[in-house]
Amino acid sequence: MCRMLKRVLLVIVAALVVLSGCNLRSTSAPTDTPFPTPDIPRIRFIFPENNSSVIDGTDVAVELLAEDSGSGIAKVQLIVDEVLQGEGHPEVSPSVPAFSVKIHWMAQGIGLHSLTAIAFREDGKTSNAATMVLLVIPRPTAAPSS
């Protein structure tokens, strides 16, 4: 009898395990079908690092990398504190799939500065803006000689 009871309990437990893993009915509301992200250019800062510091009056070579699997990158812009500082264009053709460029910015004005980069296709389609912050610190003064 004990053996028979164990088998029945084992069958019940196995059935509960199987049924708990099977959910044929959904009690939640239907969800929207997700749409793929549109294929747009991408851009990112390579140098300097976000939240780093530079000395006032330093020529900062901002290095950017833009990529586009569609028609390619035609132009990259660097904007500092909402003012266009410069742009770069590929030299080998009107647009390229990947484009690395250095755009120089003279770090001026003690405090935080917002740097924004945008990549463009030939048709004008833009990347999402990549933004970083740099802290411009005062130039150290020389200690008086003894």
Legacy VTK file of the C-alpha trace (Angstrom):
# vtk DataFile Version 3.0
C-alpha trace
ASCII
DATASET POLYDATA
POINTS 146 float
0.000 0.000 0.000
2.783 2.382 0.873
4.446 1.715 -2.476
1.187 2.457 -4.318
0.722 5.718 -2.385
4.256 6.819 -3.263
3.585 6.186 -6.968
0.343 8.160 -6.862
2.045 11.067 -5.097
4.908 10.929 -7.591
2.453 11.062 -10.511
0.602 13.995 -8.888
3.840 15.921 -8.269
5.036 15.251 -11.825
1.685 16.408 -13.214
1.845 19.612 -11.150
5.384 20.321 -12.386
4.349 19.795 -16.009
1.185 21.863 -15.682
2.911 24.730 -13.879
5.368 25.065 -16.772
2.628 25.054 -19.393
0.785 28.343 -19.715
-1.519 28.168 -22.702
-3.727 31.014 -21.598
-2.513 34.518 -21.027
-4.280 36.598 -18.427
-2.382 39.770 -19.291
-3.397 42.279 -21.926
-1.911 41.808 -25.406
1.290 43.721 -26.023
2.254 45.746 -29.058
4.650 44.184 -31.499
8.003 45.973 -31.139
9.320 47.716 -34.222
13.016 47.568 -35.100
15.098 50.656 -34.465
15.513 52.607 -37.687
18.871 52.260 -39.338
20.517 55.589 -38.599
24.158 56.670 -38.433
25.983 56.250 -35.117
28.680 58.425 -33.585
30.749 58.262 -30.416
33.600 60.065 -28.711
36.922 58.235 -28.671
38.955 61.002 -26.965
38.842 62.704 -24.505
36.916 60.732 -21.905
33.604 62.024 -20.595
33.924 64.066 -17.364
37.671 64.543 -17.790
39.537 67.792 -17.149
41.652 69.924 -19.458
43.705 73.023 -18.740
42.380 76.369 -19.926
44.006 77.382 -23.221
44.749 73.783 -24.309
44.177 72.707 -27.917
42.023 69.597 -27.477
42.001 67.150 -30.406
38.518 65.647 -30.058
38.490 62.243 -31.763
35.173 60.927 -33.070
34.130 57.675 -34.726
31.035 57.639 -36.947
29.565 54.519 -38.576
26.680 53.852 -40.934
25.775 50.539 -42.543
23.426 52.301 -44.982
24.698 54.866 -47.450
27.661 55.886 -45.266
28.919 58.925 -43.365
29.294 62.149 -45.345
29.999 64.638 -42.563
30.643 64.893 -38.817
30.112 68.016 -36.709
31.475 68.986 -33.291
29.410 71.461 -31.304
30.662 72.951 -28.034
28.223 74.784 -25.781
25.727 74.940 -28.687
28.266 76.598 -31.043
29.589 74.738 -34.097
33.345 74.282 -33.617
34.182 72.324 -36.739
33.315 69.517 -39.072
35.064 66.733 -40.905
34.446 65.054 -44.259
35.809 61.804 -45.679
38.679 62.388 -48.091
38.409 59.188 -50.160
34.770 59.504 -51.314
31.631 61.538 -50.603
30.578 59.010 -47.931
32.136 56.018 -46.187
30.775 53.250 -43.901
33.122 54.215 -41.025
34.803 57.553 -40.485
37.260 58.610 -37.785
38.105 62.275 -37.455
39.896 64.660 -35.096
38.376 68.095 -34.688
40.321 70.629 -32.648
38.759 72.801 -29.965
40.612 75.443 -27.962
39.490 74.862 -24.364
38.590 78.305 -23.089
36.493 79.358 -20.146
36.901 77.838 -16.709
34.075 75.432 -15.873
31.977 72.708 -17.460
31.537 72.577 -21.228
29.125 70.389 -23.208
30.522 68.729 -26.345
28.068 67.277 -28.860
28.850 65.270 -31.995
26.500 64.503 -34.875
27.090 62.337 -37.970
25.335 62.972 -41.298
24.563 60.878 -44.356
24.639 62.485 -47.807
20.825 62.578 -47.781
20.905 64.655 -44.578
19.799 61.862 -42.215
21.520 62.416 -38.864
22.670 60.252 -36.013
21.435 60.682 -32.501
23.609 63.290 -30.816
26.482 61.978 -28.701
27.191 64.319 -25.793
29.930 64.524 -23.211
31.131 67.006 -20.591
34.623 68.426 -20.113
35.801 70.477 -17.164
38.183 73.285 -18.080
40.445 74.057 -15.121
42.735 77.046 -14.556
46.314 76.861 -15.776
48.582 76.192 -12.761
50.705 79.127 -11.722
54.406 78.646 -11.258
55.586 78.623 -7.647
57.898 81.511 -6.827
61.578 80.610 -6.808
63.462 80.825 -3.512
LINES 1 147
146 0 1 2 3 4 5 6 7 8 9 10 11 12 13 14 15 16 17 18 19 20 21 22 23 24 25 26 27 28 29 30 31 32 33 34 35 36 37 38 39 40 41 42 43 44 45 46 47 48 49 50 51 52 53 54 55 56 57 58 59 60 61 62 63 64 65 66 67 68 69 70 71 72 73 74 75 76 77 78 79 80 81 82 83 84 85 86 87 88 89 90 91 92 93 94 95 96 97 98 99 100 101 102 103 104 105 106 107 108 109 110 111 112 113 114 115 116 117 118 119 120 121 122 123 124 125 126 127 128 129 130 131 132 133 134 135 136 137 138 139 140 141 142 143 144 145
